[in-house]
């Protein structure tokens, strides 16, 4: 391939990635305003300033778009947990990681909306990306427990912690946690006491 053709291909790839990022950014704004479950390709296209048909070159359908957003959010959760656990060190690693995850989970509903997109089966590539990011987040959570997930029991503990975090985010977001007389910090401390080794 000539250098000119190579430069053109590189520019096209950069433009494609920039447009995709712009669409995801517009989708995030629409999701924040209207809710992730209310995302539509038409609404995202309008927000991004594109014709609706233009989005199909980047996302085949709403489910693929939603899963791309959720995968980005899972990556952000993993980074935040890894950083928080690294800064905490010692016994407080799990508490710091779970607090960081909960802060991000409370700000987004894409991860909670992802199951409907996953069950549709209409976005297999996006589902694979989401699953990969989910596994990375669970691995980060496992590392924060200081207990290697090398057994089925230890892996189950990590899934329990992740499930508790998602449930806690839902309860907090809807105000039901405080209605039950609990605080996030209280529940996170119990998770740390139960699962940190």
N, C-alpha and C positions, 0 to 999 in steps of 0.2 A: 504494500500500500504506500502510495507516495506521501510525502510530508504534507502536502496541501490537503489531500483526502483525509489524512489522519487528523489534521487540525479541524477540518469541517466536522468530522465525526465527533471529536471532543467537544466542539462548540455546541453541536446539536444535543449531545448528552447533557452538557451543562445547562442549556436552555430547558430541556425536558425536566431536569431535576429542579430547576428554579421555579418552573411553572407548577410542578407537582407540589413543591413546598408552599407556593402561593395558594394553591387550592386547599391544601391541608390547613393553612392558617385561616382561610376564609371559613372552612368547615368548623374549625375550633370556635371562631367568633359566633357563627350561627348556633352551634351547640351550646355555647355559654348563654346566649340570649334566649333560645327557644327550647333547649333541652336536647340531649344527644339522640333521644328516641325520635325526635321530630325532624331530624336531618332529612333533607331531600336534595337530590342532585340539582334540581332546578333552583332551589333556594341558595345552595352553595355557589352555583354558577353566577347567580345574580349578585351575591356578596363579593365574589372574586372579580366580577366584571367580564365574564366570559359567556358565550352562548352555551346553553345547556349541552348541546351535542359535543362541544369541545372537551367536556369532562370525561367523556367515554374513552378518549385516548389515554387517560390516566387511571381511571377507575371504572370497572365494568358495571357497577351498580352501587346502591347505597350501602349494602352490607360490606363490600370491599372497602369503601371509604371509611365506614365506622370502624372496621377492624384495623385499618391503617392508623387511625387516631388512637385507638386503644393500645396498639402495639407501641406507639410513641410514648404513651402514658406509662406503660409497663416498663419501658426502658428508663424513663425518668424516675420511676419508683425504685428501680434497681440501683441506679446511680446514687440517689438520695440515701438509700439504706446503707450502701457500701461506704459512702462518705461518713455518715453519722456513726456507724459501727466502728470505723477506723479511728474517728476522733474520740470516741468514748473509751475504747480499750477495756480490757478486763471484764468484770462482772456486768457492767452496764451496757454492753454491746447490743444485746437483744432489745432492751428497753429503748435505746437510742434509735436503732433501726426501725422498730415498730412505730415509734413516734413520728419519725420522718415519713414512713410509708403512709401513716394515717393522715398526716397533714396534706399530702398530695391526693390521697384517695378522697378526702373531703372536698377537694376543689374540682374534681372531674367526675362525670358520670359515664364516660365512655366505656370504662371497664365493666361497669354494671350493665350497660346496654349491649355489650359484646355477645352474651349468650344467645340472644335472638338472631344475631348475624351469623354466629357459628352454626346454629341449628338449621339454618336455611340451606346450607351446603352450596350456596351460590358464589362463594369466593374462596376456592380451595387454596390458592397461593397466599392470599391474605390470612387465611386461617393458619397456614403453616408458619407464617411470620409471627402471628399472635402467639401461637403455641410455643415457638422458640423463645420469645420474650418472656412468656409466663414461666417456662422452665428456668430461664436465667434469673428471674425474680425469686423463684423458690430456692434456687441455689444460693443466692445472696442471703436470703433469710436463714437458710440452713447454716451458712458460714457464721452468721451473727449469733447463733445459739451456742457456738463453740462445741457442737456435738456433730461430728460428721454424719451425714445421712447415708451411711453405708449399710443400713439394715432397713427392712420394710417398716419396722416400728419407728425408727428415727425419721424416715421419709413421711410416715403418717403424722408424726408430730409437727413437721413443717407444714403439711397440708392443713392440719388443725389450726396452727397459728395464722396462716394466710386466710383461712375461712373466718376465723375470729376477727381479723382485721377488716375484712370486707363487711362483715355483719356489723362491726362497731362503727364503721364509716357510715353505713346506712342508718343505724340508730342515731348517731350523732347528727347527721345531716337533716334528719326529719324531726329532731328535737325529742325523740322518744327515749334516748339514753338518760337525759336529765329528768324526764317524766318518771322514769323508773328509779330515780334517786342515785344514779351513778355518774361518775365523771370519766372522761377518757383516761386521764392519768391513773385513776384507781384500777381500771380494767387492764391497762398496759402493765402496771406493776404486778398484777396477778399473773399475767402471761409470762412476765420475766421470771417471777418466782417459780412458776410451774415448769417452764421449759428451758431455762438457762442453766447450763452446767459448768 
